[in-house]
Amino acid sequence: MARLLEFLWGFFLRLATPLKTSRNAMVLTALLGGLFCGCSSLPEAPAVAPLKTGAERLAAEAAARRMSSMYPPAYRAVQRAIIDVKGREFTCDAVLRAVPGEGHRLALVSRLGVVTEVRLPENGRAEAMKVTPLFRREWAEAYVARDLEALFVPPSTLTPAGTLSDGSLVLVARAAAGGDVRYVFSADGGTWKSVEAVRDGKAVFRAKALGWRRFEGHSSAMPGGFEVEAGAYRMNLRTVTLSVTPMARKEDGR
Protein backbone atom coordinates (compact mmCIF):
# COMPACT_ATOMS: atom_id res chain seq x y z
CA MET A 1 0.00 0.00 0.00
CA ALA A 2 1.58 3.40 -0.93
CA ARG A 3 5.17 3.11 -0.23
CA LEU A 4 7.09 6.20 -1.24
CA LEU A 5 4.43 8.34 0.33
CA GLU A 6 5.25 6.82 3.59
CA PHE A 7 8.88 7.64 3.11
CA LEU A 8 7.71 11.21 2.68
CA TRP A 9 6.07 11.25 6.05
CA GLY A 10 8.92 9.63 7.91
CA PHE A 11 11.50 11.95 6.44
CA PHE A 12 9.27 14.94 6.95
CA LEU A 13 9.11 14.31 10.68
CA ARG A 14 12.89 14.21 10.81
CA LEU A 15 13.37 17.42 8.92
CA ALA A 16 12.02 19.57 11.71
CA THR A 17 8.78 20.00 13.53
CA PRO A 18 5.83 21.74 11.90
CA LEU A 19 6.46 23.52 8.67
CA LYS A 20 7.12 26.94 10.12
CA THR A 21 9.36 27.75 7.19
CA SER A 22 8.90 26.99 3.53
CA ARG A 23 12.56 26.03 3.38
CA ASN A 24 12.02 22.64 5.01
CA ALA A 25 9.13 21.91 2.66
CA MET A 26 11.25 22.84 -0.34
CA VAL A 27 14.08 20.59 0.83
CA LEU A 28 11.74 17.67 1.35
CA THR A 29 10.01 18.18 -1.98
CA ALA A 30 13.36 18.28 -3.75
CA LEU A 31 14.46 15.04 -2.08
CA LEU A 32 11.22 13.30 -2.97
CA GLY A 33 11.47 14.53 -6.52
CA GLY A 34 14.94 13.10 -6.80
CA LEU A 35 13.78 9.80 -5.36
CA PHE A 36 10.80 9.46 -7.70
CA CYS A 37 12.64 10.60 -10.79
CA GLY A 38 15.61 8.40 -10.02
CA CYS A 39 13.83 5.17 -9.17
CA SER A 40 15.90 2.28 -10.43
CA SER A 41 14.31 -0.91 -11.69
CA LEU A 42 14.80 -4.32 -10.22
CA PRO A 43 16.41 -7.19 -12.17
CA GLU A 44 14.53 -8.64 -15.10
CA ALA A 45 11.39 -10.50 -14.17
CA PRO A 46 12.00 -14.28 -13.99
CA ALA A 47 11.13 -16.36 -17.03
CA VAL A 48 7.72 -18.02 -17.06
CA ALA A 49 7.19 -21.39 -18.75
CA PRO A 50 3.75 -22.24 -20.20
CA LEU A 51 1.41 -24.46 -18.24
CA LYS A 52 1.84 -28.04 -19.41
CA THR A 53 -0.58 -30.23 -17.49
CA GLY A 54 -4.22 -30.32 -16.57
CA ALA A 55 -3.23 -30.35 -12.90
CA GLU A 56 -1.34 -27.09 -13.34
CA ARG A 57 -4.33 -25.49 -15.01
CA LEU A 58 -6.66 -26.60 -12.23
CA ALA A 59 -4.22 -25.25 -9.64
CA ALA A 60 -4.09 -21.93 -11.49
CA GLU A 61 -7.89 -21.72 -11.44
CA ALA A 62 -7.82 -22.42 -7.70
CA ALA A 63 -5.26 -19.64 -7.24
CA ALA A 64 -7.48 -17.16 -9.09
CA ARG A 65 -10.42 -18.05 -6.84
CA ARG A 66 -8.20 -17.74 -3.78
CA MET A 67 -7.07 -14.27 -4.82
CA SER A 68 -10.61 -13.06 -5.47
CA SER A 69 -11.63 -13.78 -1.87
CA MET A 70 -8.34 -12.75 -0.24
CA TYR A 71 -9.71 -9.59 1.40
CA PRO A 72 -13.11 -8.68 2.86
CA PRO A 73 -15.43 -6.71 0.55
CA ALA A 74 -15.42 -3.78 2.97
CA TYR A 75 -12.98 -2.98 5.75
CA ARG A 76 -10.78 -0.42 7.41
CA ALA A 77 -7.13 -1.21 8.17
CA VAL A 78 -4.39 0.65 10.00
CA GLN A 79 -0.89 -0.10 8.77
CA ARG A 80 2.65 0.61 9.90
CA ALA A 81 5.59 0.74 7.52
CA ILE A 82 9.33 0.86 8.05
CA ILE A 83 11.00 2.20 4.91
CA ASP A 84 14.69 1.94 4.16
CA VAL A 85 16.07 4.48 1.70
CA LYS A 86 19.79 4.09 1.07
CA GLY A 87 20.40 2.78 4.58
CA ARG A 88 18.23 5.31 6.40
CA GLU A 89 15.04 4.07 8.05
CA PHE A 90 11.78 5.95 8.38
CA THR A 91 8.48 4.92 9.94
CA CYS A 92 4.99 5.95 8.91
CA ASP A 93 1.34 4.99 9.30
CA ALA A 94 -1.44 4.59 6.75
CA VAL A 95 -5.19 4.07 6.84
CA LEU A 96 -6.75 1.90 4.13
CA ARG A 97 -10.47 1.66 3.48
CA ALA A 98 -12.31 -0.60 1.04
CA VAL A 99 -15.92 0.24 0.21
CA PRO A 100 -18.00 -1.74 -2.32
CA GLY A 101 -19.04 0.49 -5.20
CA GLU A 102 -16.46 3.13 -4.30
CA GLY A 103 -13.17 1.28 -4.38
CA HIS A 104 -10.14 1.66 -2.16
CA ARG A 105 -8.81 4.76 -0.40
CA LEU A 106 -5.39 5.01 1.19
CA ALA A 107 -4.35 7.91 3.40
CA LEU A 108 -0.84 8.55 4.70
CA VAL A 109 -0.95 10.19 8.07
CA SER A 110 1.59 12.29 9.97
CA ARG A 111 1.45 14.20 13.24
CA LEU A 112 0.15 17.11 11.22
CA GLY A 113 -2.69 15.13 9.70
CA VAL A 114 -3.21 13.52 6.30
CA VAL A 115 -0.22 14.07 4.03
CA THR A 116 -1.84 12.59 0.94
CA GLU A 117 -4.82 10.40 0.08
CA VAL A 118 -5.37 8.30 -3.02
CA ARG A 119 -8.56 6.70 -4.28
CA LEU A 120 -8.56 3.73 -6.64
CA PRO A 121 -12.13 3.35 -7.94
CA GLU A 122 -13.50 0.01 -9.00
CA ASN A 123 -12.59 -0.44 -12.68
CA GLY A 124 -11.16 3.07 -12.81
CA ARG A 125 -7.94 5.08 -12.71
CA ALA A 126 -6.39 6.38 -9.52
CA GLU A 127 -7.01 9.90 -8.34
CA ALA A 128 -5.43 11.97 -5.58
CA MET A 129 -8.15 13.02 -3.15
CA LYS A 130 -5.84 15.18 -1.08
CA VAL A 131 -2.81 17.04 -2.39
CA THR A 132 -0.37 18.90 -0.15
CA PRO A 133 2.69 21.02 -0.93
CA LEU A 134 4.81 18.10 0.22
CA PHE A 135 3.43 15.52 -2.16
CA ARG A 136 2.68 16.08 -5.80
CA ARG A 137 -0.47 14.77 -7.41
CA GLU A 138 1.45 12.79 -10.03
CA TRP A 139 3.47 11.00 -7.34
CA ALA A 140 0.32 9.92 -5.54
CA GLU A 141 -1.53 8.84 -8.67
CA ALA A 142 1.42 6.88 -10.02
CA TYR A 143 3.55 5.33 -7.29
CA VAL A 144 1.14 5.16 -4.37
CA ALA A 145 -1.67 3.87 -6.54
CA ARG A 146 0.63 1.23 -8.04
CA ASP A 147 1.51 -0.17 -4.64
CA LEU A 148 -2.07 -0.01 -3.41
CA GLU A 149 -3.33 -1.90 -6.45
CA ALA A 150 -0.66 -4.60 -6.34
CA LEU A 151 -0.96 -5.38 -2.63
CA PHE A 152 -4.59 -4.81 -1.70
CA VAL A 153 -6.83 -4.76 -4.77
CA PRO A 154 -7.41 -8.25 -6.21
CA PRO A 155 -7.93 -7.95 -9.98
CA SER A 156 -11.29 -8.80 -11.47
CA THR A 157 -9.56 -11.01 -14.03
CA LEU A 158 -6.45 -13.11 -13.48
CA THR A 159 -4.98 -14.95 -16.44
CA PRO A 160 -2.81 -18.05 -15.87
CA ALA A 161 0.59 -17.29 -17.37
CA GLY A 162 2.65 -20.37 -16.51
CA THR A 163 5.16 -21.56 -13.94
CA LEU A 164 8.53 -20.47 -12.58
CA SER A 165 11.58 -22.73 -12.38
CA ASP A 166 10.63 -23.80 -8.84
CA GLY A 167 7.13 -24.85 -9.91
CA SER A 168 5.36 -21.77 -8.55
CA LEU A 169 2.30 -20.66 -10.52
CA VAL A 170 2.17 -17.22 -12.14
CA LEU A 171 -1.09 -15.40 -12.85
CA VAL A 172 -1.16 -12.05 -14.61
CA ALA A 173 -3.45 -9.02 -14.58
CA ARG A 174 -3.20 -5.75 -16.44
CA ALA A 175 -2.33 -2.81 -14.18
CA ALA A 176 -4.64 0.20 -14.27
CA ALA A 177 -1.73 2.49 -15.17
CA GLY A 178 -0.23 0.11 -17.73
CA GLY A 179 2.15 -2.82 -17.53
CA ASP A 180 1.44 -6.16 -15.90
CA VAL A 181 1.03 -7.29 -12.32
CA ARG A 182 2.23 -10.85 -11.70
CA TYR A 183 0.81 -12.84 -8.80
CA VAL A 184 2.93 -15.82 -7.76
CA PHE A 185 1.29 -18.75 -5.99
CA SER A 186 2.46 -22.07 -4.62
CA ALA A 187 2.39 -24.99 -7.06
CA ASP A 188 -0.97 -26.19 -5.71
CA GLY A 189 -2.52 -22.71 -6.01
CA GLY A 190 -3.31 -22.54 -2.31
CA THR A 191 -0.85 -19.91 -1.09
CA TRP A 192 -0.15 -16.44 -2.44
CA LYS A 193 3.63 -16.03 -2.25
CA SER A 194 4.47 -12.71 -3.89
CA VAL A 195 3.49 -10.04 -6.39
CA GLU A 196 5.45 -7.88 -8.78
CA ALA A 197 4.73 -5.04 -11.18
CA VAL A 198 6.42 -5.51 -14.55
CA ARG A 199 7.09 -3.02 -17.32
CA ASP A 200 9.05 -3.75 -20.48
CA GLY A 201 10.19 -7.08 -19.05
CA LYS A 202 11.61 -5.59 -15.86
CA ALA A 203 10.17 -5.69 -12.36
CA VAL A 204 9.70 -2.18 -10.94
CA PHE A 205 8.08 -3.36 -7.73
CA ARG A 206 8.21 -6.67 -5.91
CA ALA A 207 6.60 -7.75 -2.63
CA LYS A 208 6.62 -10.95 -0.61
CA ALA A 209 3.47 -11.83 1.34
CA LEU A 210 4.09 -12.91 4.93
CA GLY A 211 2.65 -13.14 8.42
CA TRP A 212 -0.56 -14.87 7.37
CA ARG A 213 -3.43 -14.34 9.79
CA ARG A 214 -7.20 -14.26 10.11
CA PHE A 215 -9.10 -11.18 11.17
CA GLU A 216 -12.45 -11.30 12.92
CA GLY A 217 -15.35 -11.12 10.49
CA HIS A 218 -13.58 -12.67 7.50
CA SER A 219 -13.19 -16.40 6.97
CA SER A 220 -10.10 -16.35 4.74
CA ALA A 221 -6.53 -15.94 5.92
CA MET A 222 -4.72 -12.96 4.42
CA PRO A 223 -1.20 -11.54 4.54
CA GLY A 224 -0.47 -9.70 7.76
CA GLY A 225 2.34 -7.87 6.02
CA PHE A 226 4.65 -7.55 3.05
CA GLU A 227 8.36 -7.16 2.42
CA VAL A 228 8.66 -4.73 -0.47
CA GLU A 229 11.54 -3.93 -2.79
CA ALA A 230 11.15 -1.18 -5.35
CA GLY A 231 14.62 -0.24 -6.51
CA ALA A 232 15.04 3.06 -4.67
CA TYR A 233 13.65 1.79 -1.38
CA ARG A 234 12.76 -1.25 0.69
CA MET A 235 9.81 -1.49 3.01
CA ASN A 236 8.50 -3.74 5.75
CA LEU A 237 4.73 -3.26 5.94
CA ARG A 238 2.46 -4.62 8.66
CA THR A 239 -1.28 -4.48 9.18
CA VAL A 240 -1.79 -3.38 12.78
CA THR A 241 -5.58 -3.58 12.90
CA LEU A 242 -8.30 -4.55 10.45
CA SER A 243 -12.01 -4.03 11.06
CA VAL A 244 -14.54 -5.68 8.78
CA THR A 245 -17.70 -3.66 8.22
CA PRO A 246 -21.21 -5.04 8.95
CA MET A 247 -21.82 -5.22 5.18
CA ALA A 248 -18.76 -7.43 4.72
CA ARG A 249 -19.80 -9.68 7.61
CA LYS A 250 -23.21 -10.20 6.04
CA GLU A 251 -21.74 -11.15 2.69
CA ASP A 252 -19.28 -13.47 4.39
CA GLY A 253 -22.20 -15.32 6.01
CA ARG A 254 -21.49 -14.12 9.54
Sequence and secondary structure as in RCSB ss.txt:
>XXXX:A:sequence
MARLLEFLWGFFLRLATPLKTSRNAMVLTALLGGLFCGCSSLPEAPAVAPLKTGAERLAAEAAARRMSSMYPPAY
RAVQRAIIDVKGREFTCDAVLRAVPGEGHRLALVSRLGVVTEVRLPENGRAEAMKVTPLFRREWAEAYVARDLEA
LFVPPSTLTPAGTLSDGSLVLVARAAAGGDVRYVFSADGGTWKSVEAVRDGKAVFRAKALGWRRFEGHSSAMPGG
FEVEAGAYRMNLRTVTLSVTPMARKEDGR
>XXXX:A:secstr
   HHHHHHHHHHHH SS  SHHHHHHHHHHHHHHHHT    SB    B   SHHHHHHHHHHHHHHHTSS SSE
EEEEEEEEEETTEEEEEEEEEEEETTTEEEEEEEETTEEEEEEEE TTS  EEEE BTTB HHHIIIIIHHHHHH
HH   S  EEEEE TTS EEEEEE TTSSEEEEEE TTS  EEEEEEEETTEEEEEEEEE  B  TT  S B SE
EEEE SS EEEEEEEEEEE HHHHHHTT 
